[in-house]
Amino acid sequence: MKTLLTAASIVALTGGLMMAVPDAQAEQKGRLMAAKTTGFYDFTMSDIDGRPVNLGQYKGKVLLVVNTASFCGNTPQYTDLESIYEQYRDKGFEVLAFPANNFGQQEPGTNAEIKGFCLTKYSVSFPLFSKISVKGEDKHPLYRYLTEQSPFPGEVEWNFQKYLVDRSGNVVARFPHRMKPSSPEIVKEVERALAVR
């Protein structure tokens, strides 16, 4: 004689084992969701001198995040980056530069060499960070966040691609590498972000 097992009787026979599977799945889903809700301020980066910098210290500021290189056709954008930084820093604006050697081997130097180049050739005063990878298997988690979890997904295309982060840590715009920081499009978005308190 065959016994008909209902869902309720299976639960009773297994001591609630059926409930354990959904619970494990929910827990795994929760972990995945937590991983995906990483925010910009959750990262700690090394500055150009190797000191740790928690990006949470920039809460309340508008940020232009740029991957840079010393030997690129876009390298003169350092001048524009410094100019827009000087123009808006008193209003709560920062430029965060992340040197990277992912494109054409155009940033081959050490952190000390990069720092010396930026200070002597372009007199930059905005924050410079240690060299990282912004593309490929060794992509830094910050750039995994920017390129995979932000509202502007997609790989970094070349040196000097830009992301605009608002005062709350939201990525609100992405600008192509050829667009100069002084362009009307970027200035308009920076001013719009700065106007929000």
C-alpha positions in Angstrom: 0.0 0.0 0.0 1.4 3.4 -1.1 1.5 6.2 1.4 0.7 9.7 0.2 3.1 12.2 1.7 2.0 15.7 1.8 4.3 18.7 2.3 3.1 18.9 5.9 3.8 15.3 6.6 7.3 15.5 5.1 8.0 18.5 7.3 6.8 16.5 10.3 8.9 13.4 9.4 12.1 15.4 8.8 11.8 17.6 11.8 11.4 20.7 9.8 14.2 20.0 7.3 12.2 21.4 4.4 12.2 24.8 6.2 16.0 24.7 6.5 16.5 24.8 2.7 14.6 28.0 2.2 16.3 29.5 5.2 19.7 28.7 3.8 18.7 30.1 0.4 17.4 33.3 2.1 20.7 33.6 4.0 22.7 33.2 0.8 20.5 35.7 -1.0 21.0 38.1 1.9 24.8 37.8 1.7 24.7 38.4 -2.1 22.4 41.4 -1.6 24.7 42.8 1.1 27.7 42.4 -1.3 25.8 44.3 -3.9 24.9 47.1 -1.6 28.5 48.2 -1.1 28.6 52.0 -1.3 31.3 54.4 -2.4 32.1 55.3 1.2 32.8 51.7 2.2 36.3 51.7 0.5 39.6 52.4 2.1 42.3 53.3 -0.4 46.0 54.1 -0.2 47.1 57.6 -1.0 50.1 58.2 -3.2 52.3 57.9 -0.1 50.8 54.6 0.9 48.7 56.0 3.8 45.2 54.5 4.2 42.3 56.8 3.3 38.8 55.9 4.2 36.6 57.3 1.4 33.9 57.9 4.1 35.9 61.1 5.0 34.5 62.6 1.9 30.9 62.4 3.0 29.1 65.7 2.3 31.4 66.5 -0.6 31.0 66.3 -4.4 33.7 64.2 -6.0 35.1 63.8 -9.5 36.8 60.3 -9.6 39.3 59.9 -12.4 41.7 57.2 -13.5 44.9 59.0 -14.6 48.1 58.3 -16.5 51.3 60.3 -17.0 52.0 59.4 -20.7 48.7 59.7 -22.4 47.2 62.1 -24.9 44.7 63.0 -22.2 47.4 63.7 -19.6 47.1 67.5 -20.1 43.7 67.1 -18.5 45.6 67.4 -15.2 45.6 71.2 -15.9 41.8 71.2 -16.2 41.4 69.0 -13.2 43.5 71.4 -11.1 41.6 74.3 -12.5 38.1 73.0 -11.7 39.3 71.8 -8.3 40.6 75.3 -7.4 37.4 76.8 -8.7 35.0 74.7 -6.6 36.9 73.2 -3.7 35.7 75.9 -1.3 32.2 74.8 -2.1 32.8 71.2 -1.1 34.3 69.7 -4.3 37.2 67.2 -4.5 39.0 65.5 -7.4 40.2 62.0 -6.5 42.9 60.8 -9.0 43.7 57.1 -9.3 46.7 56.4 -11.5 46.4 53.2 -13.5 48.6 51.4 -16.0 45.8 49.5 -17.8 45.9 51.3 -21.1 48.9 51.3 -23.4 51.3 51.0 -20.4 50.9 54.8 -20.1 51.5 54.8 -16.3 54.6 52.6 -15.8 56.1 54.6 -12.9 56.2 54.0 -9.2 53.9 56.0 -6.9 56.9 58.3 -6.0 57.5 58.9 -9.7 53.9 59.6 -10.4 53.7 62.0 -7.5 56.8 63.8 -8.6 55.5 64.1 -12.2 52.1 65.5 -11.1 53.6 68.0 -8.7 56.4 69.3 -10.9 54.6 69.3 -14.3 51.1 70.1 -13.3 51.3 71.5 -9.8 48.3 69.4 -8.7 46.9 70.0 -5.2 44.0 67.6 -5.2 44.3 64.1 -3.7 46.4 61.5 -5.6 46.1 57.9 -4.7 48.4 54.9 -5.1 48.4 53.2 -8.5 45.6 50.6 -9.0 44.1 48.5 -11.7 40.8 49.8 -13.1 40.2 47.0 -15.6 40.7 43.2 -16.0 40.9 40.4 -13.5 43.0 42.4 -11.0 40.5 45.3 -11.1 40.4 47.1 -7.8 37.1 46.6 -5.8 36.4 50.3 -6.0 36.4 50.1 -9.8 34.4 46.9 -9.6 31.8 48.9 -7.7 31.9 51.8 -10.2 31.8 49.7 -13.3 29.5 46.9 -12.1 27.2 48.2 -9.3 26.8 51.9 -9.9 24.0 53.3 -12.1 26.6 53.7 -14.9 27.9 50.2 -15.5 30.4 49.3 -18.2 34.2 49.0 -18.4 36.5 52.0 -18.1 37.4 52.7 -21.8 40.7 54.6 -21.4 42.7 56.9 -19.1 40.9 59.9 -17.6 37.4 58.5 -17.6 35.4 60.4 -14.9 32.7 59.6 -12.4 30.8 62.2 -10.5 29.8 61.3 -6.9 27.2 63.5 -5.1 27.3 64.6 -1.4 25.6 61.4 -0.3 28.0 59.0 -2.1 25.7 58.3 -5.1 27.4 58.0 -8.5 25.3 60.5 -10.5 27.3 60.9 -13.8 29.9 59.3 -15.9 32.0 61.2 -18.4 34.1 59.8 -21.3 37.9 60.0 -21.2 38.1 62.6 -24.0 35.8 65.1 -22.3 37.8 67.8 -20.6 37.0 68.5 -16.9 36.4 72.2 -18.0 33.7 71.2 -20.5 30.3 72.8 -20.1 28.7 69.3 -19.6 30.9 68.5 -16.6 30.9 72.0 -15.1 27.0 71.9 -15.3 26.8 68.6 -13.5 29.3 69.6 -10.8 27.4 72.8 -10.1 24.1 70.9 -10.0 25.6 68.4 -7.5 27.1 71.2 -5.4 23.7 73.0 -5.2 22.2 70.1 -3.3 22.7 70.2 0.4 
